[in-house]
Amino acid sequence: MLKKAFRLFIYALTAAVIFLTVLFACFSQEEVKAIDSKGRCLGVDVSSYNGTIDWKKAKAAGVDFAIIRIGFGDDLKKQDDSFAITNMKGCEEAGIPYGVYIYSYAISKKEVDSEVSHTLRMIEGHTPELGIWFDMEDADDYKARHNFNPYTHGTELTEFCVRFMNAFLDKGYTIVGVYSNRDYFQNVLDYDKISSVGLIWLAHWGVSNPSMGCALWQYTDSGKVKGIPSEVVDMNMIYPDSPLYELVAPKQSGTEDHSLAAPVVHEDGTYTCRGDVNGDGAIDVIDLALVKKHILGKSKLKDEAFKLGDVNDDNAIDVIDLALIKKHILGKIDLLAVPAPEQPTTIVPEETTTEQETTREQETTTKAQETTKAPETTKAPETTKAQETTTAQETTTQETTTP
């Protein structure tokens, strides 16, 4: 009797497990559909832990972008990610825009510089359109075990992040950023200082929306994607208001088209295309340098120069404007190919006749004139310059976390 009851219990337990598994799978599928339907771009971040990826299958499954680990720590070949080159080539062949990241073990400026060299060596010959990212965390307690507790060395870790990003900005890279979790951004790193130089890649799982401003959101470490053989993969999202969105979204339709902001119209009616910061009629490395100096705080752009540097017209000058200018220089987009602004309507004065030019002082002849023996020819009253009206043309100004 006990054996029969035990068997029934086992059968019921098995059925319950199967039911819950199917239910969870259905929920997961619906969640992916809901996310995808809101226009947000979905991507993955990968490393050697994810195995040999079929990027064409991954793209067909809905992967819009990827962030690829190139390695960790110092510039040593043994610390390269063994799948980095393969993954970069795979994304290039599949037409998936990608960025790269390095997991940092740095506890000194010298080690940060070594990690910069490590990253540069690995990406040589490749173009990570979605930027270079600095993975700042302490997942294996390496920093803590080396007397560098992140919670008491937040200032130094923030400086390491800034040093890394500036190194790539100085070398002409336009998109740089820092990856970390919400706890680190709130309690270890100086979020404001980092975001003034580069972009934020936030890891925060188990929530329906990012908990703080970010360009890239890692929303789970438990995704499943066809073409990626690992049991799970980190999933990321780029919202339509992210500065990265326009670099990813056009790829979904296979086009490099960009919606170009209207040019800046000056008071005299002339206009200048955005991106031409110095107003010399060309968009070149000089303009790129001016925008970069603004972002780094070395020389702030003001007034019309600010408008010209704000290429996407979002009232801010950031790395996305830098990236758009660089794309123009490389011939990928044409920031000068914007329609001329509509010319304001000009008010043309009507032609005046001699009669209209006479003064209103001309009135009925006096009684004395009426009583003269013979009417005398009267002179037409003289018109004053004030009565010869001219209308000035009016112009309007458009203002426009795992390693």
C-alpha positions in Angstrom: 0.0 0.0 0.0 2.8 2.4 0.9 4.7 1.5 -2.2 1.6 2.3 -4.3 1.1 5.6 -2.6 4.8 6.4 -3.1 4.5 5.6 -6.8 1.5 7.9 -7.1 3.3 10.6 -5.4 6.3 10.3 -7.8 4.0 10.4 -10.8 2.2 13.5 -9.5 5.5 15.2 -8.8 6.8 14.4 -12.2 3.7 15.7 -13.9 3.9 18.9 -11.8 7.5 19.4 -12.9 6.6 18.9 -16.5 3.7 21.3 -16.3 5.8 24.0 -14.6 8.6 23.6 -17.2 6.2 24.0 -20.1 4.5 27.0 -18.4 7.9 28.7 -17.8 8.9 28.1 -21.4 5.7 29.7 -22.7 6.2 32.7 -20.3 9.7 33.1 -21.5 8.7 33.1 -25.2 5.9 35.6 -24.6 8.3 37.9 -22.7 10.7 37.9 -25.7 7.8 38.7 -28.1 6.6 41.5 -25.9 10.1 43.1 -25.7 10.6 42.7 -29.4 7.2 44.3 -30.3 8.1 47.6 -28.6 10.8 48.5 -31.0 13.7 47.9 -28.6 16.7 46.2 -30.2 17.8 42.9 -28.6 21.4 41.7 -28.4 23.8 39.5 -26.6 27.2 39.8 -25.0 29.4 36.7 -25.4 32.8 35.2 -24.6 34.5 31.9 -24.9 32.1 30.5 -22.4 29.3 30.6 -25.0 31.2 28.3 -27.5 31.2 28.4 -31.3 28.4 30.7 -32.3 26.5 30.4 -35.6 26.0 34.2 -36.0 23.7 33.9 -39.1 21.4 31.7 -37.1 21.6 34.1 -34.2 20.7 37.0 -36.4 17.7 35.1 -37.9 16.6 34.4 -34.3 16.4 38.1 -33.6 19.8 39.2 -32.5 20.3 42.8 -33.6 23.7 43.4 -32.1 26.5 41.8 -30.0 29.1 42.9 -27.5 32.1 40.6 -27.6 34.7 40.0 -24.9 38.3 40.3 -26.3 40.0 39.1 -23.1 40.7 40.0 -19.5 43.4 41.9 -17.6 46.9 42.6 -18.8 48.2 42.5 -22.4 49.1 38.8 -22.3 48.2 36.3 -25.0 47.2 33.8 -22.4 44.6 36.3 -21.3 43.0 36.7 -24.8 39.5 35.4 -25.2 40.1 32.4 -27.5 36.8 33.1 -29.4 37.2 36.9 -29.8 38.5 37.0 -33.3 36.1 34.3 -34.5 33.2 36.2 -33.0 34.2 39.5 -34.5 34.6 37.9 -38.0 31.3 36.1 -37.5 29.4 39.3 -36.8 31.0 41.0 -39.7 30.0 38.2 -42.1 26.5 38.1 -40.7 26.1 41.9 -40.8 25.6 42.2 -37.1 26.9 45.5 -35.5 29.1 44.8 -32.5 31.2 46.3 -29.8 33.9 44.8 -27.6 34.7 44.7 -23.9 37.6 43.7 -21.7 37.1 42.5 -18.2 39.3 44.6 -16.0 41.6 43.3 -13.2 43.4 46.6 -12.9 44.4 47.9 -9.5 46.8 50.5 -10.8 47.1 53.0 -13.6 49.9 50.9 -15.2 47.6 47.9 -15.4 44.8 50.1 -16.9 47.3 51.1 -19.7 48.2 47.4 -20.2 44.5 46.6 -20.6 44.2 49.5 -23.2 47.1 47.9 -25.1 45.4 44.5 -24.8 42.2 45.8 -26.3 44.0 47.6 -29.1 45.9 44.5 -30.1 42.8 42.3 -30.2 40.7 44.7 -32.3 43.4 45.5 -34.9 41.9 45.1 -38.3 38.3 45.2 -37.0 35.8 47.9 -36.6 33.6 47.6 -33.4 30.8 50.0 -34.4 29.2 49.8 -31.0 32.3 50.9 -29.2 34.9 49.8 -26.6 33.6 48.9 -23.2 35.4 48.6 -19.8 34.0 45.9 -17.6 34.4 47.1 -14.1 33.4 44.7 -11.4 35.0 42.2 -9.0 33.1 39.0 -9.8 35.8 36.7 -8.5 36.9 38.9 -5.6 40.4 39.4 -7.2 40.5 43.1 -6.3 39.3 42.5 -2.7 41.9 39.7 -2.3 44.6 42.1 -3.4 43.8 44.7 -0.7 41.8 46.8 -3.2 38.3 46.6 -1.8 36.1 48.3 -4.5 33.8 49.8 -1.8 36.8 51.7 -0.3 38.6 52.5 -3.6 35.7 53.8 -5.6 37.5 57.0 -6.5 40.5 55.1 -7.9 38.2 52.7 -9.9 36.3 55.7 -11.3 39.6 57.2 -12.4 40.6 53.9 -14.0 37.4 53.9 -16.0 37.9 57.5 -17.2 41.6 56.8 -18.0 40.6 53.8 -20.2 37.9 55.7 -22.1 40.1 58.8 -22.7 42.8 56.5 -24.1 40.4 55.4 -26.8 38.9 58.8 -27.4 42.4 60.1 -27.9 43.1 57.4 -30.5 40.0 58.4 -32.6 37.5 55.9 -31.3 34.1 57.7 -30.8 32.0 55.3 -28.7 33.4 54.3 -25.3 31.7 53.2 -22.1 31.7 51.3 -18.8 29.9 48.2 -17.9 28.9 47.5 -14.3 25.9 46.6 -12.1 23.5 48.9 -10.3 25.2 48.4 -6.9 28.5 49.5 -8.3 27.1 52.6 -10.1 25.3 53.6 -6.9 27.9 52.7 -4.2 31.3 52.3 -5.8 31.7 54.3 -9.1 31.0 58.0 -9.7 28.2 57.6 -12.2 28.1 61.3 -13.2 31.8 61.5 -13.8 31.8 58.4 -16.0 28.7 59.4 -17.9 30.2 62.8 -18.7 33.0 61.0 -20.6 31.4 57.9 -22.1 28.3 55.7 -22.1 26.7 53.5 -19.4 26.1 49.8 -19.8 24.0 48.8 -16.9 23.5 45.2 -15.6 20.3 44.9 -13.7 18.4 41.7 -13.9 14.8 40.8 -12.8 13.3 44.2 -13.5 11.0 45.4 -16.3 12.9 48.6 -17.1 16.4 50.0 -16.4 16.8 51.4 -12.9 19.0 54.3 -14.1 20.0 56.1 -17.3 22.0 53.9 -19.6 22.7 53.4 -23.3 22.8 49.7 -23.0 20.9 47.4 -20.5 21.8 43.9 -19.7 18.5 42.6 -18.5 19.2 38.9 -17.9 22.0 36.3 -17.8 19.6 33.5 -18.6 18.7 34.0 -22.3 18.4 31.3 -24.9 19.2 32.0 -28.5 19.3 29.7 -31.6 22.8 29.5 -32.9 24.4 30.0 -29.5 25.3 26.6 -28.1 25.7 27.5 -24.5 22.9 26.7 -22.1 22.3 30.4 -21.4 23.6 33.7 -22.7 23.6 37.3 -21.4 20.8 39.3 -23.1 20.9 43.1 -23.6 18.5 45.8 -24.9 18.9 49.1 -26.6 15.9 51.5 -26.2 14.8 53.9 -29.0 16.1 56.8 -26.9 19.5 55.4 -26.5 22.4 57.1 -28.4 23.3 53.7 -29.8 19.8 53.0 -31.2 20.3 54.7 -34.6 23.6 52.7 -35.0 21.7 49.4 -34.6 18.2 50.0 -35.8 19.1 50.8 -39.5 20.9 47.4 -39.7 17.5 45.7 -39.1 16.4 46.8 -42.5 19.8 46.5 -44.1 20.4 50.2 -44.7 22.9 52.8 -43.6 20.3 55.6 -43.9 20.2 58.1 -41.1 17.6 60.8 -40.4 19.6 64.0 -40.6 18.7 66.9 -38.4 17.8 70.2 -40.0 20.7 72.6 -40.5 21.3 75.6 -38.3 19.9 78.8 -39.9 21.7 82.1 -39.1 20.2 85.5 -38.5 21.2 86.7 -42.0 19.2 83.8 -43.6 22.2 81.6 -44.5 22.5 78.2 -43.0 25.2 75.6 -42.0 24.8 71.8 -41.9 25.2 70.2 -38.5 28.7 68.7 -38.0 30.4 71.6 -39.7 31.4 73.0 -36.2 33.8 75.6 -37.4 31.5 76.7 -40.3 34.1 76.4 -43.1 31.8 74.5 -45.4 33.4 71.1 -44.8 33.0 68.4 -42.1 36.4 66.9 -41.3 38.9 66.0 -38.6 39.0 69.5 -37.3 35.3 69.4 -36.5 35.8 65.9 -35.0 38.5 67.3 -32.7 36.3 70.2 -31.6 33.5 67.9 -30.6 35.9 65.6 -28.8 37.3 68.4 -26.8 33.8 69.5 -25.8 33.0 66.0 -24.6 36.2 65.8 -22.6 35.6 69.2 -21.1 38.8 70.7 -22.6 37.0 73.4 -24.6 33.2 73.9 -24.5 31.2 74.7 -27.6 28.7 77.5 -27.1 25.8 79.1 -29.0 25.7 78.3 -32.7 28.9 76.2 -32.4 27.0 74.0 -29.9 24.1 73.6 -32.3 26.4 72.6 -35.1 28.1 70.1 -32.8 24.8 68.6 -31.8 24.5 66.6 -35.0 21.4 64.6 -34.0 19.7 67.7 -32.5 19.0 66.2 -29.1 20.2 69.2 -27.1 23.4 67.4 -26.1 26.8 66.8 -27.5 28.0 63.3 -26.8 29.7 60.3 -28.3 26.9 59.7 -30.7 27.5 63.1 -32.4 31.2 62.2 -32.5 30.3 58.8 -34.2 28.1 60.5 -36.8 30.8 63.0 -37.8 33.3 60.1 -38.0 30.9 58.2 -40.2 30.6 61.2 -42.5 34.4 61.5 -42.8 34.6 57.7 -43.6 31.9 58.2 -46.3 29.3 56.0 -44.6 26.8 58.9 -44.3 26.6 62.4 -45.8 25.8 65.0 -43.2 25.9 67.7 -45.9 23.1 66.0 -47.8 20.3 67.8 -46.1 17.6 69.8 -47.9 18.0 73.5 -47.8 15.7 75.1 -45.2 12.6 76.7 -46.6 13.1 80.3 -47.3 10.9 82.7 -45.3 8.2 84.5 -47.2 9.4 88.0 -48.3 7.0 90.9 -48.1 7.3 92.8 -51.3 6.1 96.4 -51.1 3.4 97.4 -53.5 4.2 100.0 -56.2 2.9 103.4 -55.2 1.4 105.9 -57.6 1.9 109.6 -57.6 -1.5 110.1 -56.0 -0.6 107.6 -53.2 2.6 109.5 -52.5 0.8 112.8 -51.8 0.4 113.7 -48.2 -2.8 113.4 -46.3 -2.5 117.1 -45.6 -3.9 117.8 -49.0 -7.4 118.8 -48.3 -10.2 120.7 -49.8 -9.0 124.0 -51.3 -9.4 127.0 -49.0 -12.3 129.5 -49.4 -9.7 132.1 -50.4 -8.8 130.0 -53.4 -12.4 129.6 -54.3 -12.9 133.3 -54.5 -9.9 134.2 -56.8 -10.7 135.7 -60.2 -9.1 132.9 -62.1 -8.2 129.5 -60.8 -4.4 129.1 -60.4 -2.7 125.9 -61.0 -1.6 124.5 -57.7 1.6 122.7 -57.2 1.3 119.1 -56.2 2.3 118.9 -52.5 5.7 117.6 -52.0 6.1 114.1 -50.4 8.5 113.5 -47.6 11.0 110.6 -47.4 9.1 109.3 -44.4 6.1 108.8 -46.7 8.1 106.9 -49.3 7.8 103.6 -47.4 10.2 100.7 -47.7 9.5 97.3 -46.2 12.5 95.4 -44.9 12.7 91.7 -45.7 11.9 89.7 -42.6 13.8 86.4 -41.9 13.1 83.8 -39.4 15.8 81.9 -37.5 15.2 78.1 -37.1 16.7 76.4 -34.2 16.7 74.2 -35.4 28.0 41.2 -15.4 30.0 38.4 -16.1 33.7 38.3 -17.1 
